[in-house]
Each structure stands twice: as structure tokens, then as C-alpha cells.
Amino acid sequence: MTKNELVGRIANRLSVPKSQAREILDAVVEEITMGARHGDGALILRPLGTFKMKHRAARKARNPRTGETIEVPARDVLTFKEAAQ
């Protein structure tokens, strides 16, 4: 499912225009990201799952087209683990 399809489903379910549904979805995604980043490090949404920020260390990678070795910088990434059913 694409973001546009999800926006359409939200709009239909809530009987609101697609523009308003897109604003709602964007706000939810932003709050999940900020909650995981600035909260205690994890955001738990039952029964969906857990969003958590993890640190990825710097590493070396290889460009598959040229074979050149490049340095990938360290960064924080948002991960998701689904809830056990």
C-alpha cells in the first residue's frame, strides 16, 4: 500500500477530504519520529509495535558499479518491531 492509498482509506473512514487526511497522517508520522527520538528512546503503540531509535556506527561500503570503497557516516535510524500476536 502506498502513502496515497493510505490517505484515501483514512479519508473514506473519517469522511474527510484527502488533504485533511494527509495532514493527519503526516502529523502522526512526525509525532512517532519525534517521540522515539526525544522520548525515552522507544515509542510503544499497542497492538501495533515498538518504534525505537538506534545508532548505526560508521562503516566502509563498496559502490557496486565502480567497486570504489566509500565511508558511510554514523547516524541514528528509526526502527520498528511489530508486536507479538
Order of alpha helices (4+ residues) and beta strands (2+ residues): alpha-alpha-beta-beta-beta-beta-beta
